[in-house]
Amino acid sequence: MNINRRLFLAGSASAAVMAALAACARNTDSTSTSSAGAGGEVDFDAAMNRKDRADLQQGGALNFAMQSAVANWNNMHVNGNSGDVRLIMDFVAPYFLDWGDDGAPTPNPNFLTTYEAEEVDGKTVVTMGLNEKAVWGNGRPMDSEDIEASLAHANDSDYQWASTDGIKDVESVEIIDERTAKITFKTVFPDWTSALTGVSPKELMADAKTFNESMAGAGAFNNDYFAGPFKIDSYNESQQLVTLVPNDLWWGEAPLLDKVTFRALDSSAEATSFANKAIDVIDYIVSADVYNQAAGREDAEIRQNFGLQWRHFTINAASGPLSDKAVRQALMRACDREAIASSDLAGLPIEMDKVMLGNRFFMPSQEGYQDNSGDWSYDPEAAKQLLEDAGWTEGDDGIRVKDGQRLSFTYIIPTGTPTTENEGNLLQSQLKEVGMEMKLNPVETDKYFPEYVNAKNYEITAFTWVKTQYPLANIGQIYGTGSESNFTSQSIPEIDEYVTKIASTMDEDERARMANECDAIIWENVMNVPIYQRMQFTAVPKNLANFGAKGLASFRPENIGYVSE
């Protein structure tokens, strides 16, 4: 199982996008070029098997697996901020932007008639106009009050946001007419498109209770709050199966597929289910066994692209031995990240030196990337010295103690996640060599995020961050003081200062320089420990078009279909 959280980065959108977005939208099916990077050449068109709609047949189903039942259908809520929910939302929710293979956004005319920005008195001012045909699932037209409501509560702590980066910096929203609003940010904001990728209905945003609770629970979806080419038809609780069908109120080109499903499956069952054609997609294949089994299906192919996922250890510094910075630093120096990556990725067609990660904001294949891990590389003797200098002395059983406290902490593992388990077993062995005891504690997968990680009820764990197209737009979401998604419990004023400066600087080179300085501070304080970038290997039927290993690009769900036979 591929436990992940979908958050903040990995695109190449620049300040120049501001001017480009005033132009007409383009179709994302246009021809792309190949690019070299981690893992070698990528043919972007082949990665998605891009085809014209005219070449595709009407009908058919596309069946996905998901990690677990949906905790909250509001993906802006901290418990709805998962890769599974985001993928479902790609089919049923408003998606205002199309992203190209380079991560650059253009407006989607199904939703937007105006989408342009200007700088006025040192502030970014955006004019957004909605397509008069756009309607919510209850038939109500999408309007400028929805825009206003979507941005009105970013600074209200009763709303349990996954992130308020970007929207919390909105100074005002002026309603121009029924479908047009003008949004003014407090400062110049180069990544303004990251904050304005869609809207929510004013009914969902009306109060904190509705926002937090109205769609909490696997069967609590509400199509009135969605507006996309598909709608949710049903949730089968006994099978943990979500079924989508075409939205009869959709105003754009009709979906080619008749049905899309998402079934909760243990990761150990995904390869067999794919081989038996019970599911049609395995995304981010992470083991050689699954890769080989998927490749063995007679009608399958494995598509490849640069990955948006990165593995890491996250550390809660709120209490216990890990509240000691020297202990966290010693843990990092005792961690052989390359050995862990090599074990996780054994048997996959990957060049290891291309995916080792020394940066939290840029991927190795991206401009701006630099390896900031040098001072914190694997060195067990340096780890021992850090502990000695901090007063942690070796006990009779080899585990260190200080002031009567044993250097012992617990690593939580969501059941059925072999990657997290493998990483824990290896780290446990590595830490023991320097006198640190790490106990392994399996917990129920459905409770892993809501009751442990989100609740900061853990000491150390490992999971996957899933990036978006904006490498520098949401630094505060994970590392800023007070963020719901700052799972480390650390508050570092210097990082908060960088968050503000990076978010309001137009010069991309200067932003990259500051981001790397900020990353160095995060390495020093050990808020988390990056391990490696995942290449995106996606197994699908060969005749599936306009979907696959998308990398930074987006897809139009209505254009997904099967090549006519």
N, C-alpha and C positions, 0 to 999 in steps of 0.2 A: 504494500500500500504506500502511496506517495503522499504522506502528510505534508500539507503546505499551507501557507498563508499568502494571500495575494496582496502585495503592497507596492511599493513606490517606484521602482526605476527601470531603466534600461533602454532608453531611446536616444535619438539624436536630434530631437526637435530643437531649433535654435531661435534666436531673436528674429532672424530673417523670416520665420514662419508667420510673424505678425502681419507683414505686408501681404504674404502669399494667400492668407486665409480670406482676404477680401475678394479674391477671385472666385470663379465658379468651381464647384466641386468636380472632382474627377471620378471616374469609375475605377474601383480598386481591382478590376480584372485586367487593367492595362499591363503591357509587357514590362517585366523587371529584368535587371541585370544580375549577373552572378557576382559574388564577393568572396574574398578570402578572409579567413580568420581562424578561430579555434576550431580545430578538427579539419581544416582545409577548405576547399571550394564549396560554395552552396549555390545551387541553381534555384532561385526563389520561385520561379514559375513551376518547376517540377515539384518543389516542396509542397505546393498547394494544388498541383494539377489544374492549373487555371484553364477554363474553357468558357466559350460563349454560351449563354443560356440556350440558344437555338440548337446547340449540339447535344443537349441533355434531354432526357426523357422526363415526363411528368409522372410523379408517383414514387413509391418506395419509402422505406423507413431508414432511419439512422439511429443506432442504439449505442448509448454510452454506459460506462460504469461510473459510479461515484463512490467516494470514500465512506460516506455514512449518510444517514438521514439528515435533511436540512434542519439546522437549529433555528434559523431565522431567515425568512424570505426577503427581508429588507437588507440588501447587501451594504448599505451605508452604516448599519448597526455593527458593533464590534463582533457580535456572534454570527453575523451574516457575511462577514468579510473573508470568505473562503474561495478557493479556486472552483469548487463545484458550483456554488451559488453564482459566481461570476459567469461561468460558462452557460448556465441556464438563462441568466439575465441577458446574455448575448442574443438569445433567440426571442425573448419576450419583452424586454425593456427598451426604452428609448435609447438609441445610440447615435449621438449627434455628429460623430466624427468617423471618418475612414482614416486608417493609418497605412502608410506605404511601407515597403520593405525596409526603408531606412528610419522608420519611426515618425516620419513627418505627417502631421494631420491635415486633412481637408474636410470641409463641412459636408455633411450628408443632406442632400436637398429633399429627401423624404421628410426631414424634420425642420430644416433651416432654410429661410429665404434670405436672411441677412446675418452675417457673422463677421464682424470687423472691429478692429481696435485702433485706438489712437492714443498718443500721449498728450495729456492736458495738464499743465501746471505741475509736472512731476508725478502724475498719476496715470495709470492705465485705465482707459474708459472703453468699454466694450458695448457695442450695439448688437442685440440679438433679436432676430425676428423669426417667428415660428410659422411653419407651413399651415395654411388655413385648413388643410385636409387632415392634419394630425389630430387624432382623438384618443382618449383613454379607453380602457376596457369597458367602461360603462357608457361609452358613446359621447361623453362630454368633450368638447373641443379643448385641446391643449392651449393654455393662454398665458398671458404675461403675469398673472397672479401666481401661476405655478412657478415661474422663474423666481419671483420675489419670495415665495414661501420656501423654496428650496435653499435659499441663501440666508434666511432670516434668523436661524437658531444656532448658528455655528458656535457662538460663544455662550450658549446655554448648557451648563454642565448636567442638567437633567436629561438631556438627549445623549444617549450612550453611543456617540459617534465612533466609528472605526478610525476615522481621521477627519480633522477639520482643516488640514493644510490647504492653503489657497482660499477656501471659502471664508475662513475666519478673518481674512484680510480685506474682505469686501466692506467698503465704507458706506455705500448706499446703493439702492436699486430704485430707479425711477421708471414708472410705468408710462410709456409713450402712448400706446394705444392697446387695443384688445390683445394683440399678439406680439407686441414689440416692447422691449424693456432696455434700459441703459444701465449697465453695471459699472460702478466706479470703485476701483481698488484704492487702498490707502496710499500706495506708493506705485512706482513703476514695477510691473510684475511680468517678467519675460515668459513665464510658463502659465499665462492666464488660461490657455486652452485646457490645461490639466484640471482646472477648477470648474470648467464649464463643458463637460462632456455629455451632459444630459440633465434632465430635470425630474423631479418627483411631483406627484399630484399634491395640491395644497391640502387635500383631505388627510393624506398620510402625515404631513408635516404639521398638522393643526396643533398638536400638543405632544409632550414627551411620552405620555402613556401610549398614545397611538403609535408614535414612532418606534418605541421600544418593544411594545407587546402585541400589536395588532396582527403581526405575521410571525410571531414566535411559535415554533413548533412545526413538525414535518408536514402536517396537513393544513396549515394555517395560511396558505397562499391566498391572494385576492387579486383576481385579474383586473378589477377596477383600478388597481394601482399600476398596471403595466400597459405598454403600448408598443408592440413589435409585430413582426410578421407572423409569429406564433403566439398561442396562448396556452395556459396550463389546462389540460382537460381533466386530469385526475391525479390523485395520489393513492396508490394501493398500499395500505399500511402493512399488511401481512407480507407482501413481496418487497416492500420499501422501493416502490417503482413510481417514478414521476413520468407522466405521459403528456407530451405537447402535441397540439394539432394546429393547422393553419388558423390564424385569427380572421374571423369573418368580417371584422371591422377594419382590417388592414387596407390602406389606401395606395400602397406602392405596388410593385410587380408581385404577382402572386407567388407564394412559395412553391418550389418544385416538389419538395418532399410532402408526403401525406402524414407522416408521424415522426416524432423524435422522442426517444425514451432515455431515462437515466435510472439505472438500477444500482442500489447499494450492494457492493461486492467486496469481500475480503480480497486483498491483493493477490493472495495465493490462488484465487479462482479466476483472475482476469485472463491469464494466458490460455487456460483451458476453455473459458467462455468464448474467447476470440477464435480459437481454433475450431470450436463447434458452431461458430457463427451466431452465438447468442448475443454477443456485442460486436460492434463494428469498428471500434476505436480503442487503441491503447496509446495514450499520450505519455510522453516522457518515460519511455522504457528505460529502466535503470538496472537491469540485470541481464547477463548473457543468456541465461536459461529462457527468460521471457522473450528476448530478442530472437533467439533461434526457434522457439516454438511458434512465435507469431509469423516469422518468415516462412515457416513450413506450411502455413495455410495456402491452399492451392490458388486462391484468387487474391492473395494479399501482396502488398508491398510496404516497405518501411521508408517513410519520407523523413528527410533530415534538414535541420536548420540550426542556427545559433540559438542557444537556450536562454530563457529568461529566469530560470530557476537557479538558486544557489544554496548549497548546503552549509549549515553553520551550527555551532553550539551556542546556545543562549544561556546566560548566567543571570540569576536573580541575586543581586547584591544587597538585598534588604536586611538580611540577618545571617547568623551563623558564620562559619569560617570564610565563606565566599564574600562576606562584607568587607574583608581585608583585601585591599588592592594588591598587596604583595602576594597573597595566595592566588588571586586571579591571574596575576602575571606569571607566577610559577606554573600554574596549570597550563597556560598558553605555551610556555617554553618547554614543558614536559610533553606536549601534544605533538606527535609526529603526524602532521596533517597529510603529508604525501603518502604515508603508509596507509592511512585511513581511506584516502581517495582511491588509491590503487586497489584496495580490497573491495570497496563499494563498486568500482567500475570494471572489475576484472572480467575479461572476455568480450568487452564492448569495443567497437572500432573507434577508439579515441586515443589521441596523442596526449598523454598525461601532462606534459609540460605546457600544453596550450590551455588547460582548463584549471590549473591551480590558481587560487584566487588570493590576491593580496590587496584587495580594495572592496569597499562595501557599496560604492556608488557607480562605478564603471566596470563593465565586463572586459576581459582581456582583448576582445575583438573591437572594442570601442575607442574612439578618439577621446583622450582625456585620462585613459587608464595609466596608472603607475602602481608598482608594487610597493606598498607602504609597510609590509610586514617584516622588513629586514631586521630591525632591532628586536623582534619578538619571534624569531625563527626557532626551530627545534634545537634545544640544547639542554639536556637533562642536568648537566653539571651547573649551568646557570640557574636552572629552576631550584636546585638544592640550595644554592647560595642565597637566592632571594628569600627562601624560607628560613634559613639560618639567620640572616640579617634581620628578619622580622620577628625572631624569637620563637620560631617553631622548631623544637628539638625532637630528635628521633626517640621514640619510645621503645619499650622492650620488644614489641612485636613488629617494629619497623615503621609503624604509623606515628607521625609527629603529633606533639601536644604543645599547648601553650596555656599557661595559667589554668591548668586543669582541664582545658577543653581539647578534645580529640579532633584531629584534622580529618573530619569525616562528614560527608554530605551525600545526598541522594540524587540519582539521575532517573527521571521518569521516562517510560517507554510506552507509547500507545500500542496496545496489543495488536498483533498482526502487521507490524511494520518492521520488516527485516532490516531495512537500511538503518533506522534509528537504533535497533538492537545491536547490529553489527558495530556501528560507531561507538555505542556505549561499551560493548565488550572490549574493543581495542583501547579506548581511552582509559577504561578502568585498569587495564594491564599497564599502560604507560604511566599512569599516575602513581600506581603502587611502587614503581621503581624509584620515585623520589619521596616516598613517605606519605602519600595522600590516599585516603580510603574513599572510594566512590561506590556506594551501594546502588544496585539496579532495582527499580520498582516499576513493574508493569501496571498500567492503569487502563480502564476501559476507553476504547477509541472515541466513543461518542462524548465522553466526559473530558477528554484530554485538553481541548482548548477552553471550553466554557468554565470548567471547574478547576483547572490546574493552571494552564498558561495565561489565559485572559485574567483569571483571578489572582495571578502572581502567587499561586499556591504550589511552588516548586522551588528547587535550588539550581538544577541544571538539566537541560534537555537538548535535543537536536531536532530540527525540522527544516523545511524548505521555505525560503522567501521566494515569492513570485513577483517579478518586477513588471513595471509598465513602461510606457514610452518616454517617461520623463525622469532622467537620472538624478536631477537636482531639485525636483519640485517638492518632495515630501520627506526631507531629511528629518524634520521634527516629528514625523509620525512615529518613528521607531526610537529616536534618540533625544527628543525634546522633553523638557520638564512637563509633567502633568498629562502627557498623551496616554490615552487608553492602551495604545499599542506599544508603549515603551515598557516592555516586559522585564527590563533589567532593574527597575526601581531606582535607577541612578538619576541624579539631577546635577548637570554640569553646566554652570552659567556660560562658560566659554563656548560650548557647543550651541547653546541657545542663541548666542550672539552671531555665530556663523550661520545658523538657520535663517535669521532675519536678513543678514547681509547677502547671502547667496540668493534668497528669494526675491531680492529687489535690485539686483545688478544685471544690467543688460549685456555687458561684454562677456561672451561665452568663455573666452580664454581666462579671464579673471575669475569667473565662477568656478571653472575647473580647478584653478590654482587654490582657491579657498576651500573647495570641497576636499581636495587632497590634504590640506592642512587640518581640516576637521576630521578626516579619516584617521590621521596620525594620532589625534587626541583620543579617538575612540579605541585605537589599538592600545594606547597607554593605559586607559582606564578599563579595558577588557569588558566592554558591554556585551560583546559576542565575539566568537572566533570563526571567521570565514574558513571554509574548507575548499570547495571547488565549485565551478560553474558546471551545470549539466548541459550537455548537448541535447537538443530536442530530437528524439527518435519517436516517430508516430506511425503506428501500424494501422492501415486502413485497407479496404478493398481497392483493388487496382482501378476499378471503373468509377470510384467516387471522385467527383470534381469539385473544385473551389473550396477545398478543405484539406487540412493536413498539418504539417509542421510549419506553423505560421510565423514563428519568430516574433518580430516587432509589428508585423502587419496585422490588420483586422480582416474579417470576412463578413460578407453579406449573407445572413442565414437564408434569405429567400433565394439565393443563387446556388446553394448547395444542392447537388443532384447527382444522378448517375448518367454516365455516357450511354447514349442510345445504342442498342445492339443492332 
